[in-house]
Amino acid sequence: MKTLWRLLSILAIANLLAIAAFVGWLWQTGRMDAQRFELLKTILASSTAEDAARVEEEKVLHDESVRVAAEERKLLEAPFTRAEQIAASERFEERAQLAMKTLNDEQARLAEQIGEREEAVGVREGALDARRAAWEQAIADEKQRETSEQFKKAVKLLEGMPPKQGKDWILELVSNGKVEQAVKYLDAMSNSKSANLLKAFKTAGEAKTATDLLERLRSLGLESEQAATANPSAAPTAPAATVTPPAPKPAVPTAPAANAPLTVPS
């Protein structure tokens, strides 16, 4: 079986190379150019049956036009009577109407074919747009899921750290301008873990940073509560948002010398 498959693969590759070489030879020798290529596409666009039908219709129209011209010349040359002239004129008019009807029918048939092809193209484009939209939505959902999972892992890791190390992490986020991210981490942590972490802010600068974080945390809780009141059925979209507003945090020391607690109003 493998030998047969290998033989078929070799034959297919050989045929492909032969076709490519033949096409290259046609272009190289001038037997094929862009104009002839377009002509070949036009020829292959329709089937032989359609071409034969079109040639037959053109032949019928040509024969009819020849007969009409002959009748017209006959009318002009022959000394017909008045009655014969009227009859010949009526026959000529009937044939002209028949030819016009044939042309109108052909035009209607072509218009119908064009409409069907445009409709098929529209259906294919609609299906392609739907597939692209579904693919983009799947990518967005996967990205949102990964972001939510990574955020939960980060919060769990932060809760498992010693308070001093967690404090250094939060201060690093604040120093890099990611204050909102730090507030989201504190909001997602349990009350006891976040309280222990904030107790590690000892110096006056750290106490000021902790006060700012607590104020932002309080504002975040108020915004979540207002959003839940305005739209109770809406689910939270941000991975760091919590439904219940955070409880008041414990007192934060203001300076290491006095070691006096600073009570932050909730």
N, C-alpha and C positions, 0 to 999 in steps of 0.2 A: 504493500500500500504506500509506504513512504517513497519507494522507488518510482511508482507511478505518479505520485504527487510531485516529486522532484522533476520528473520528465515533463509533465504538463507545465510546471513553472518555467522551465528552461525554454520550452516552445513558445510560451506566452511572451517571455522577455525577448526572444529572438524575433517574434512577429512585431512586437512594439518597436524594436530597434530598426527593423526593416521598413516599417511604415514611416518612422521618423527620418530615416535616410532618404526614402522616396520623396517625402515632402520637401526635405532640404534640397534634393536634386532638382525638383520642379522650380523652387525659388531661385536656385543658383543658375539654372540654364535659361531663366526668363520665361518658362512655360506657365508660370503662375505669378500673379501680382495681386495687388489689392483690388483692382477693378474686376479681374477674373474671379477672385475669391468671393466678392459680393455677388457676382452673377451666379456662381455656384450655389451660394446660400439661397438666392431667389429661386433657383431651379428646384432645390431640395425642399423649399418651404411648402410646396403643394405636392399632392400625390399625382401619379400618372392618370388616374381616373378623373380627377378634377381638371387636369390639363386637357385631357381628351374632350371632356364635356365643354370646356371653355372654347376649344378650337371648333367643335361642332356648332356651337352657338354662333361663333363669329362667321363660320362658313354659311350658316343659314341666313344670317343678317346680310352677308355680302351678296348671296344669291338673290335675296329679296330686293336689295338695292339695285342689282343689275336688271332684274325683271321690271322694277318700277321705272328705271331709266329707259329701258327699251319701250315700255308702254308709252312713256312720255314722248319719245322720239316718234313713235308710231302715230300718236295723236297729232303731232305737229306736221308729219309728212303726208298722211293719208287724207284724202278729201272726204271726211265723214259727214254724214248728215247731222242735223241738229240733235236728233234723238240719240244717234250713236255717240256723238260727242258728250252728251249728258250722261249716258250709261258708262262710257269709258272714264269720265271724270268721277263718277260715283265709285267705280271699281278702284280707281287710283286712290281716292280718299279712304276707302275701306282698307286697302293694303297699307297705306300710311298710318292709319290708326292701329292696325295690327302690329306694325313694326314698333310704333311708339309704346304699345302695351307690353310688347316683349322687352323693350328697354326698361320700362318702369318695373316690370317683374324682376328683371335681373338686378336692378338697383336695389329693390326691396330685399331681395335674397342676400345681396352683399351686405346691406346695412344690418340685417338680422344676424349674419355670421359675425360681423364686427361687434355687435352688441353682446352676443354670447361670449365671445373671447374676452371682451372687457369685463364682463361679469365674472368670468372664471378668474381673471387676473385679480379682480377686487377681492374675491373670496380667498385666494391664496395670500394676498397681502394682509387681509384681516387675520387669517390664521397665523401668519408670521408675526404680526404685531402682538397677537395674544400670547404666542410662545415667548417672544422677547420680554413682554411685561411679566409673565409668570417667572421667567428666569431671573429677571432683575429683582422681583419680589422675594424669590427664594434666596438670592444672595443677601438681600437686606435682612431677611429673617435670620439667616445663619449668622450674619455679622452681629445682629442684636443679641442672639442667644450666646454667642461667644463672649461678647462684651459683658453681658450679665453674669455669666459664669466666672469670668476673670475677676469681675468686681467682687463677687461673693468670696472667691478665694483670697483676694487681697484683704477683705474685711476680716475673714477668719484668721489670716496670718497676722494681722495687726492686733487682734484680740489675744492671740497666743504669745505676743512679744512681752518682755518686761516693760513696765511703764516708761522707764527712761529711754529705752530703745524706740518705743512707739512715739515718745515725745520728739526724739530726734527726726524721726520719719516725717511727722506732721510739720515740724519746723522747716525741714528741707522742702516740703511742698509749698509752704508759705513763702519761703525765700525765692523760689522759682516762679512765683506769681500764680500758683495753682491753689488759691485760697478756697475757691468754691469746691474743688475736689477734696481738700482736707475736711471741709464742713460736711460733705457727703459721707466721707468715711466715718466721722464722728457720729453722724446721724444714724448710720446703719449699725453701729456697734451697740451692744447692750449698755444699759445705763450704768451698771457697775463697772464695766470695762472702761467706758469713756470717762467715768469719774476718776478712776484710778490713774488713767493716763493724764488727765488734767492736773492731778495733784503733783505730777512730776515737773510742772512749770514753776521754777523756784525764783529766778532772778526777776528784776523789775521789768525788763524787756519781755521776758517770757510771760510774765503775768499780764502785760498789756496785750500780747498776742492771744493769750487764752481768753481774755475778756472780749476781744474782737471776735474770736471764734464762737464764744458762747452767744454773743449778740446775733451773729449770723445764723447760728443754729436755731435760736428762738424765732428769728424771722422766717427761716425755712419751715419750721413747724406751723407758724401762723398761715403761711401761704398754702401748705398742704391742707390745713383745716378749712380754709376758705374755698379751695378748689373742691374738696369733698362735699362741702355744704352746697356749692353752686351746682355740682353735677354728681349726685351720690352714686349713680350707676356706672360712672367712668372709672376704669381701672388705672392705677399709676403707670406711667410710661417709663420714667427714668429708673434705672436699676437701683439707684441709691436711695430713692424716695421711700419713706415709711408712712403707713397709714396713720398710726398713732403719734401725736406730737411728743417730742422728747420731754422727759421729766426735768425739773430744775436741777442744775448741776451743783455739786458741792462748792464750798468756798474755795477761792484761789488765793494763795499767799502773794503779797505784793512785793516784799523785799526779803532777802535772805538774812539781813541783820536783825530787823525787828521780828521777823517770822510771824507777822500778824495776819490772820485770814482776811481776805477781801471778799465781801458778800456781793454777788452779782445779782441785780434784780431780775426776776423772770418776767 
